[in-house]
């Protein structure tokens, strides 16, 4: 790994952390950077999951007061998320890089469209103090979302918040807290599978993680000065660029 590659990865980690703090979509940036430094798509996807986990954890801790009210009821969705993430990660490992490369541009286009539509997919507040987490429809939707998250994490947060808004009770902040809690489970299970499968590029991950931590901290400053739509537009542009890149590579 060259010095230029290391600088690029650190900056990508920083931009990813900042984007997640302001508008989300940091996975597009980490996945794209690792692609540009030559990592195979499966390795880039798996390593990106590792770099995103610290951000998921800190976001969950920030909602600890809300989670305290419903964490016992959410254990069922955590279990469902773990099973779905396991299935998605195992499906990814069952593919070879050429097969996954064929899917990547379509996955990127779908995730980019989902991310771009994020503001319109935010759930409307529903009556009720606590998030309801026991419905059959909610469990099925969460399993499918977790399977997608274990397979390809880009856009998972937006997708999960949308499905939780359709199937669960509770106001927006409680649903977002539940989303963050489940994202930790999904990412942790997927990472265990990826590490066991030997598809994580640790040197690249170690460079990106501190960049992401600094970016997440700086994101608070950025959020006060840069319009969220501008950050969202940047992330969408990155997603479209990556999709075009993979389409052009065949």
C-alpha positions as CSV (number, residue, x, y, z in Angstrom):
1,X,0.0,0.0,0.0
2,X,1.5,3.3,-1.1
3,X,1.5,6.5,0.9
4,X,-1.0,8.0,-1.6
5,X,-3.4,5.0,-1.0
6,X,-3.0,5.5,2.8
7,X,-3.9,9.2,2.6
8,X,-6.8,8.4,0.3
9,X,-8.2,5.8,2.7
10,X,-7.8,8.1,5.7
11,X,-9.5,10.9,4.0
12,X,-12.3,8.6,2.8
13,X,-12.7,7.4,6.4
14,X,-13.0,11.0,7.5
15,X,-15.5,12.0,4.8
16,X,-17.5,8.8,5.6
17,X,-17.7,9.7,9.3
18,X,-18.7,13.2,8.5
19,X,-21.3,12.2,6.0
20,X,-22.8,9.7,8.4
21,X,-23.0,12.3,11.1
22,X,-24.8,14.8,8.8
23,X,-26.8,12.8,6.3
24,X,-25.7,9.2,6.2
25,X,-24.3,7.3,3.3
26,X,-20.8,6.9,4.5
27,X,-20.6,3.3,3.1
28,X,-20.5,4.7,-0.4
29,X,-17.4,6.6,0.3
30,X,-15.5,3.8,2.1
31,X,-16.5,1.2,-0.5
32,X,-15.5,3.5,-3.3
33,X,-12.1,4.4,-1.8
34,X,-11.2,0.7,-1.3
35,X,-12.2,0.0,-4.8
36,X,-10.0,2.7,-6.1
37,X,-6.9,1.4,-4.3
38,X,-7.5,-2.0,-5.9
39,X,-9.3,-4.1,-3.4
40,X,-11.6,-6.8,-4.8
41,X,-15.3,-5.9,-4.4
42,X,-16.1,-8.6,-1.8
43,X,-13.1,-7.5,0.3
44,X,-14.0,-3.8,-0.1
45,X,-17.6,-4.5,1.0
46,X,-16.5,-6.6,4.0
47,X,-13.9,-4.1,5.1
48,X,-16.3,-1.3,4.8
49,X,-18.6,-3.1,7.3
50,X,-15.7,-3.1,9.8
51,X,-15.0,0.6,9.3
52,X,-18.7,1.5,9.8
53,X,-19.2,-0.4,13.1
54,X,-17.7,2.2,15.5
55,X,-20.1,4.8,14.1
56,X,-23.1,2.5,14.6
57,X,-22.0,1.9,18.2
58,X,-21.5,5.6,19.1
59,X,-24.9,6.4,17.4
60,X,-26.6,3.8,19.6
61,X,-24.9,5.1,22.7
62,X,-26.2,8.6,21.9
63,X,-29.7,7.1,22.1
64,X,-29.2,5.1,25.3
65,X,-31.8,7.0,27.2
66,X,-34.5,6.1,24.6
67,X,-33.3,2.5,24.2
68,X,-33.6,2.0,27.9
69,X,-37.4,2.1,27.6
70,X,-37.7,-0.7,25.0
71,X,-34.6,-2.8,24.8
72,X,-36.2,-5.9,26.3
73,X,-39.0,-5.8,23.7
74,X,-36.4,-5.2,20.9
75,X,-34.5,-8.4,21.7
76,X,-36.7,-10.4,19.3
77,X,-35.8,-8.0,16.5
78,X,-32.2,-8.2,17.5
79,X,-32.3,-12.0,17.1
80,X,-34.1,-11.7,13.8
81,X,-31.5,-9.2,12.6
82,X,-28.7,-11.5,13.6
83,X,-30.2,-14.4,11.6
84,X,-30.8,-12.2,8.6
85,X,-27.3,-10.7,8.7
86,X,-25.8,-14.2,9.0
87,X,-27.7,-15.3,5.9
88,X,-26.7,-12.2,3.9
89,X,-23.0,-12.4,4.9
90,X,-22.9,-16.2,4.0
91,X,-24.6,-15.5,0.6
92,X,-21.8,-12.9,-0.1
93,X,-19.1,-15.4,0.8
94,X,-20.7,-18.0,-1.4
95,X,-20.1,-15.7,-4.4
96,X,-16.8,-15.2,-6.2
97,X,-15.5,-11.7,-7.0
98,X,-16.6,-11.8,-10.7
99,X,-20.1,-12.8,-9.8
100,X,-20.4,-10.1,-7.1
101,X,-18.9,-7.5,-9.4
102,X,-21.8,-8.1,-11.8
103,X,-24.3,-7.3,-9.0
104,X,-22.4,-4.3,-7.6
105,X,-23.5,-1.6,-10.1
106,X,-27.1,-2.6,-9.7
107,X,-26.9,-2.7,-6.0
108,X,-25.2,0.7,-6.0
109,X,-27.9,2.2,-8.2
110,X,-30.7,0.8,-6.0
111,X,-28.9,2.0,-2.8
112,X,-28.2,5.4,-4.3
113,X,-31.9,5.8,-5.3
114,X,-32.9,4.7,-1.8
115,X,-30.5,7.1,-0.2
116,X,-31.6,10.0,-2.4
117,X,-35.3,9.3,-1.5
118,X,-34.3,9.2,2.2
119,X,-36.0,12.5,3.2
120,X,-39.3,11.3,1.8
121,X,-39.0,7.8,3.5
122,X,-38.6,9.2,7.0
123,X,-41.5,7.7,9.1
124,X,-44.2,10.1,10.3
125,X,-44.6,10.2,14.1
126,X,-47.0,7.7,15.4
127,X,-49.0,7.7,18.7
128,X,-47.4,5.8,21.5
129,X,-44.5,6.5,23.9
130,X,-42.6,3.3,23.1
131,X,-41.7,1.6,19.9
132,X,-43.8,-1.5,19.3
133,X,-41.6,-4.3,18.0
134,X,-43.7,-7.5,18.0
135,X,-45.6,-7.6,14.7
136,X,-45.2,-10.3,12.2
137,X,-44.9,-7.9,9.3
138,X,-42.3,-5.9,11.2
139,X,-40.3,-9.1,11.9
140,X,-40.4,-10.2,8.3
141,X,-39.4,-6.8,7.0
142,X,-36.5,-6.6,9.5
143,X,-35.3,-10.1,8.4
144,X,-35.2,-9.0,4.8
145,X,-33.5,-5.7,5.7
146,X,-30.9,-7.5,7.8
147,X,-30.2,-10.0,5.0
148,X,-29.6,-7.1,2.7
149,X,-27.4,-5.4,5.3
150,X,-25.3,-8.5,5.8
151,X,-24.9,-8.9,2.1
152,X,-24.3,-5.2,1.1
153,X,-24.5,-2.5,3.7
154,X,-25.0,0.6,1.5
155,X,-28.3,2.3,2.1
156,X,-29.2,-0.2,4.9
157,X,-29.9,2.6,7.5
158,X,-32.4,4.4,5.2
159,X,-34.1,1.1,4.3
160,X,-34.4,0.0,7.9
161,X,-35.8,3.4,9.1
162,X,-38.4,3.3,6.3
163,X,-39.5,-0.3,7.1
164,X,-39.6,0.4,10.9
165,X,-41.7,3.5,10.2
166,X,-44.2,1.4,8.3
167,X,-44.4,-1.5,10.8
168,X,-43.6,-0.2,14.2
169,X,-45.2,2.4,16.6
170,X,-43.3,5.2,18.3
171,X,-42.0,8.6,17.3
172,X,-39.2,9.3,14.9
173,X,-36.4,9.5,17.5
174,X,-37.4,6.2,19.1
175,X,-37.5,4.5,15.7
176,X,-34.1,5.9,14.9
177,X,-32.8,4.6,18.2
178,X,-34.2,1.2,17.4
179,X,-32.6,1.4,13.9
180,X,-29.2,2.2,15.4
181,X,-29.4,-0.7,17.9
182,X,-30.3,-3.2,15.1
183,X,-27.6,-1.8,12.8
184,X,-25.0,-2.7,15.5
185,X,-26.3,-6.3,15.6
186,X,-26.3,-6.6,11.8
187,X,-22.8,-5.2,11.3
188,X,-21.3,-7.2,14.2
189,X,-22.7,-10.5,12.9
190,X,-21.6,-9.8,9.3
191,X,-18.1,-8.8,10.5
192,X,-17.7,-12.1,12.5
193,X,-18.6,-14.0,9.2
194,X,-16.3,-11.8,7.1
195,X,-13.4,-12.2,9.6
196,X,-13.9,-16.0,9.7
197,X,-13.9,-16.0,5.9
198,X,-10.7,-14.1,5.7
199,X,-12.1,-11.3,3.5
200,X,-11.3,-8.3,5.6
201,X,-8.3,-6.1,4.6
202,X,-7.1,-5.1,8.0
203,X,-4.3,-2.6,7.0
204,X,-6.9,-0.6,5.1
205,X,-9.4,-0.9,7.9
206,X,-6.9,0.3,10.5
207,X,-6.2,3.4,8.5
208,X,-9.8,4.3,7.9
209,X,-11.2,3.7,11.4
210,X,-9.5,6.7,13.1
211,X,-10.4,8.9,10.1
212,X,-14.0,7.9,10.5
213,X,-13.8,8.7,14.2
214,X,-12.4,12.2,13.5
215,X,-15.0,12.7,10.7
216,X,-17.8,11.8,13.0
217,X,-16.7,14.4,15.5
218,X,-16.2,17.0,12.8
219,X,-19.6,16.1,11.4
220,X,-21.2,18.1,14.3
221,X,-19.3,21.2,13.2
222,X,-20.1,20.5,9.5
223,X,-23.8,20.0,10.3
224,X,-24.0,23.5,11.6
225,X,-22.4,25.1,8.5
226,X,-23.1,22.9,5.5
227,X,-26.7,22.3,4.3
228,X,-27.7,18.6,4.7
229,X,-28.9,18.6,1.1
230,X,-25.4,19.5,-0.1
231,X,-23.9,16.5,1.8
232,X,-26.6,14.2,0.5
233,X,-26.0,15.4,-3.0
234,X,-22.3,14.6,-2.6
235,X,-23.0,11.1,-1.4
236,X,-25.5,10.5,-4.3
237,X,-22.8,11.7,-6.7
238,X,-20.3,9.2,-5.3
239,X,-22.9,6.4,-5.5
240,X,-23.6,7.2,-9.2
241,X,-19.9,7.5,-10.0
242,X,-19.2,4.1,-8.5
243,X,-22.2,2.5,-10.3
244,X,-20.9,4.0,-13.6
245,X,-17.3,2.8,-12.7
246,X,-18.5,-0.8,-12.2
247,X,-20.7,-0.8,-15.3
248,X,-17.8,0.5,-17.4
249,X,-15.5,-2.2,-15.9
250,X,-18.0,-4.9,-17.0
